[in-house]
Amino acid sequence: MPGACRLSIGDGTKHTQHRMTIEMKLAQYSMGIGDRFGHQGQAQLAAFVRAAQQGLHVVPVWNKSNREHLIVHSQPAAVRQEADAAVQALHWSAGYHVDADHIGLKTVDRFLGVSDFFTIDVADFIAEPAAADAVDALIASMAAIGERPAIAGLTQPLLLTPQRIAEIAGKYLVAVQEAGRVYRHIEKHKGRGNFITEVSMDETDRSQTPVDLLVILAALAQEGIPVQTIAPKFTGRFNKGVDYQGDLRQFEQEFNDDLAVVAFAVQHFRLPADLKLSVHSGSDKFSIYEPIRRALGLWHAGLHLKTAGTTWLEEIAALAAAGDDGLSLARDIYAAALARFDELCGPYASVIDIDRAALPGGPQVQAWTGTRFAAAIRHDPADSRYNPSLRQLLHVGYKLAAEAGERYTRLLDKYASAVGAEVTANLFTRHLLRIFPAAESHQDHGGHRG
């Protein structure tokens, strides 16, 4: 394959001098912060400033996908402008990035000039049949680590027979090869070492086990991709904007095993030393935050957390709470969301679970106060008024705010103080403080500095 770096994976110590080198490093802890309408950059960054003041160093990564840009009629350059302006206004010097989120070969070009972080999404290529010679080459390259690799910290050993590797490669190798094509396209335009590379395989129905992850990382090394963050599909449901659904004990064991596999891959596959797990659709997965926090402390590992559309939900909740014209708009958006349910939910079917019977009718919501409306949206399970189905519907309904145009953005400006306070408090108290342990004093907190 053109440009691929065919490696013989073996003793990590023996091959340390050949480790993939990168110039732009990603900090130990980083957090992706989506901002659908580009108004909350300073409010978002204020949460990171507060965290840093308490000794918690997390690098912000402003992310926006091509799909989001198309829906709200924005351009990638606007995200760079928003991030740069926020950094300048708050005198932030601890690093930041701008992520071309969930891109592929068909969509990456419009991001090349303004992004320095690329989330290469290859989920659509999972399970495509791989060429037999490519599978054989991967099996041969992994022979040196043995059929029972000694991976410290695993709850149970992995079995890597040629047959098992071939089975896993049959699901994921073509996806990895596609990631290689996208990576080399970006590298051709940006230059090696001038951007952060993430590979995403999370938007699929079937979760990836630790042994799957090990083979995927070996294949990424074979492909010559200096991947710095990998987003697998974890067990359980990761629905947009609501809590995790699944077995917490199983998740914690799997997450720890994945960290063990990542550490092993860095040592033996010569991947970048700052390689870390990425948790996508991480918005408000509060029940897994403590297990993740424990695991990060145990392994002294890094993490990239992507919060997606939480900021948009805080905007609409704050506007509703403001009453008057803010509440009127929130009611109208909800009524339209009910009427266009299938249109809004279809593209997100794999990451939402909405009980339509639990959705209040439009006339009922028209009678709600702003406080009542905001309580239904805010993710507070202790509040009996909280409605996760309504929250998910509005999460995917940001298209309606985009259609409202100046009516919506004008209200964001009118109630900027109240909205910004909601956005900052959400990121700081519900996310940053809950999931990230205090960074180690020796850790590099750098990144792109504008």
C-alpha positions, 0 to 999 in steps of 0.5 A: 500500500502506498505510503504505508510503513510495514513494521515487524512488531516485536520487543518494545525495548529492542525497537524503541529508537524506531518509535513513531515520532511526533512534534505536536503532542496532546496533553495528558487530559483533553476535552472536546467541546462542541459549540453548535452556534459559535457563541460560547467560546469564552464561556467554555474556556472559562471552565478550563481556566477555573479548573487550572486555578485548582491545579487541574490542567485539561486542554480544550479542543473545539470540535465540529463535524462536517454534518454540524457545519452543513446543518447550521450553515457555518464554516470550519474557519469560524471554529478556529476564529472562535477558539483563537478569540476566546484564548486571546480574551482570557489570556489562555496559554496552556494549549488548545486545538481545533478538531475536524470532527468525524471526517473522511476523505470526502469531507476533510479538505475544507478543514485542512487550513484551520484544524490541527486535530483530525478525528478520522471516522472509519466506522462505515468501513468496519466489517468490509472484507480485507484482502487475504495477503493484508491479513496474512501480513498483519498476522506475521507482524504480530507473531513476535508478541506470541499467542499469549502476550504478557500484558500487565494489568489485564484481568484475564490473558488474551489469546492471539492465535492466527485464526483469532487475528484473522477474524478480527482483521476481517472486521477492522483491517479495511477500516484501518487501511481507510484511516491510513488513506485519510491520514496520508492525505492530511499529512500531504497538506499539513506536514508530518507532526503538525497535527493530532491524529485520532481514529474513531471506530465508536459509531457502530453497533458492536463494541470492541473487546480489548483483544480487538483493540490490540489487533486494531492498534497493531494494524494502525502501527502497520499502516504507519499512522502515528495515532495519538488517541483512539476512540473504540466502541465501549460496551453499553449504550452511549446515547447523546446527552444522557447517562450511560446505560449498561453494566458499570462493573463490566465497563470498568473492567473493560476500560482498565483492560483497554488501558493495559492494551494501550500501554502495551501497544505503545511499548511494543508497537512503537506508537506515540508515547502520548497515545490515549483512549478517547470517550465519544458521546461522553456528554453527561455519562456521569455514572462512568466518570468515577470508574474512569477517574479511578482507572486513570489514577491507577494507570497514570493514563491520559484521556480525551473526552468529547462532550459533543452537544452539551453546550447547545442544551445549556443554551436552550435551558438558559433561554427557557429559564430567562422567560419571555422571548427566550421561553417562547422560542424554546417552546416553539423549538420543542413543538417543531421537534415533535412535529419533525421527530423522524427527520431529526432522530433518523441520523442519530438513531444509533445513539439515542433511545427516546420513549415517545410516550414520555414526551409531553405534548406541545400544548402541555409544554406551552403552559410550562414556566421557564423554570419548569422547561429548564428543569426538564432539560437539565440533566439532574436525575434527582429532579423529578421534572427531568425528562431524558427523552425530551433532553435527547430530542432537543439534543438532536433538534439543534437544526431547528435553532439554526432555522430560527436564524437571527431570532435564536442568535439574537437571544443568545446575545441578549441573555449572554450572561445567563447563558454563559454562566450555565455553559461554564458551570456545566463544563466545570462542575459536571464534567471537568471536576468529575472525571479528571484526576489531578494531573501529574506534576511532571506531565507536559500540558502543552499543545497548540498555542494558537 
